[in-house]
């Protein structure tokens, strides 16, 4: 699976995504090879502010799916389909730009000769890299707010990795 997105606000992002899932069908004689491909546009609804250490989210989207299996007629089945999912982003080692992303998604794709939608579940684990934008840092000390142990550092103060002012001359006054 691959995705490219744009954060519209701290709680909502647009994402274009594509998924390819090769599998072996256990319902057909001879364990037939089957592939499921999907591309679509999603909305990612963050359940916490996007600058938090862990950001759980919901996904809703629409797209176009292709189910390919040479053992069936027709071999290619193509149609529009929706999807829903849930997941979470975990900030890696205090990074403000790199997250571990885990999600589970269900593609509502109607297979051959059935009246109900089939469930095509996909579980993924990957990296999310952020480009552009600004980090949330209310006191401008270059330490992200959720990592900042001293959130009201005076402007221009030299700080440690936790965002706390350093005592440069050792007199007990920062």
C-alpha positions in Angstrom: 0.0 0.0 0.0 1.1 3.5 -0.7 -0.4 6.9 0.1 0.2 10.6 -0.4 -1.8 13.1 1.5 -2.4 16.8 2.4 -3.3 17.8 6.0 -6.2 20.3 5.7 -6.3 20.9 9.5 -5.1 19.2 12.7 -8.1 16.8 12.6 -8.5 16.1 8.9 -6.3 15.0 5.9 -7.0 14.1 2.3 -5.1 11.0 1.1 -4.8 9.4 -2.3 -3.9 5.7 -1.8 -3.3 2.5 -3.8 -3.3 -1.1 -2.5 -2.1 -4.3 -4.2 -2.9 -7.6 -2.5 -1.8 -10.9 -4.1 -3.4 -14.0 -2.5 -4.4 -17.6 -3.0 -8.1 -18.3 -3.0 -9.0 -21.2 -0.7 -12.6 -21.3 -2.1 -11.7 -22.3 -5.6 -10.4 -25.7 -6.8 -6.6 -25.9 -7.1 -5.9 -22.9 -4.8 -6.3 -20.3 -7.6 -4.0 -17.2 -7.6 -6.0 -14.0 -7.1 -5.0 -10.4 -7.0 -6.9 -7.4 -5.6 -5.9 -3.9 -6.6 -7.5 -0.7 -5.4 -6.9 3.1 -5.9 -8.9 5.8 -4.3 -9.3 9.0 -2.3 -9.7 8.9 1.5 -10.5 11.3 4.3 -8.4 10.6 7.5 -10.2 11.9 10.6 -7.8 12.3 13.5 -9.3 11.5 16.9 -6.5 13.6 18.7 -4.6 16.6 17.6 -2.2 15.8 14.7 0.8 17.0 16.8 0.3 14.5 19.6 2.7 11.6 20.3 0.0 9.0 19.3 -2.7 10.0 16.9 -5.6 7.5 16.5 -7.6 8.0 13.3 -10.6 6.8 11.2 -10.6 6.5 7.4 -13.4 6.8 4.9 -13.0 6.7 1.2 -14.1 5.8 -2.3 -12.2 4.4 -5.2 -11.9 1.8 -7.9 -11.1 -1.9 -7.4 -9.9 -4.7 -9.7 -10.2 -8.4 -8.7 -8.1 -10.6 -11.1 -8.3 -14.4 -11.1 -7.6 -16.5 -14.2 -9.7 -19.4 -12.8 -12.9 -17.4 -12.9 -15.0 -15.9 -15.7 -14.6 -13.1 -16.3 -10.9 -13.1 -15.2 -11.0 -9.4 -14.4 -13.8 -7.8 -12.3 -13.6 -4.0 -12.1 -15.9 -1.6 -10.2 -16.2 1.3 -7.8 -16.0 0.6 -4.1 -15.9 2.3 -0.8 -13.7 1.7 2.2 -13.4 2.3 5.9 -10.6 1.8 8.3 -9.0 2.7 11.6 -5.4 3.1 12.7 -2.9 5.1 14.6 0.3 7.1 14.0 3.1 6.8 16.6 5.9 9.4 16.6 9.3 7.7 16.4 11.9 8.6 19.0 10.5 12.1 19.5 10.8 12.9 15.8 8.5 15.7 14.7 8.5 14.3 11.1 8.6 10.5 11.2 5.7 8.3 12.4 5.0 4.6 12.5 1.6 4.0 10.9 -0.6 1.0 11.6 -4.1 0.6 10.1 -6.8 -1.9 9.3 -9.0 -1.2 6.3 -12.1 -2.9 4.8 -12.8 -2.5 1.1 -16.5 -2.9 0.2 -16.1 -4.7 -3.2 -18.9 -6.8 -4.6 -17.4 -10.0 -6.0 -18.7 -12.1 -8.9 -22.3 -13.5 -8.8 -23.1 -12.2 -5.3 -25.6 -9.6 -4.1 -23.8 -8.5 -0.9 -20.5 -6.7 -0.6 -17.5 -8.8 0.1 -15.1 -7.8 2.8 -11.5 -7.3 1.6 -9.6 -6.6 4.8 -6.0 -5.2 4.6 -3.8 -4.6 7.6 -0.7 -2.5 7.0 2.3 -1.3 9.0 4.5 1.4 7.5 6.3 4.8 7.9 4.8 8.2 7.5 7.1 11.0 6.6 6.0 14.7 6.8 7.2 17.4 4.5 6.5 21.1 4.9 4.2 22.7 7.4 5.0 23.9 10.9 5.4 22.0 14.1 3.4 23.0 17.1 5.7 25.0 19.4 4.0 27.7 21.4 7.1 29.1 23.2 9.3 28.9 20.0 12.1 27.0 21.7 12.3 24.4 18.8 11.0 21.6 21.1 7.6 20.3 20.0 4.9 21.0 22.6 4.1 17.4 23.5 7.9 16.8 24.3 8.4 20.2 26.0 8.7 19.8 29.8 9.1 23.6 30.2 6.3 24.9 28.0 6.8 28.6 28.8 10.5 29.1 28.1 11.4 32.8 27.8 11.9 33.9 24.1 15.5 33.5 23.0 16.6 31.2 25.9 18.9 28.3 25.2 17.2 25.0 26.0 18.0 21.4 26.5 16.4 18.5 24.6 13.4 18.7 27.0 12.8 22.4 26.3 14.0 23.6 29.7 16.3 26.6 29.9 20.0 26.1 30.5 22.0 27.9 33.2 24.9 29.1 31.0 27.0 30.7 33.8 26.1 28.4 36.7 24.6 31.1 39.0 21.3 29.3 39.4 19.4 31.8 37.3 18.5 30.7 33.8 
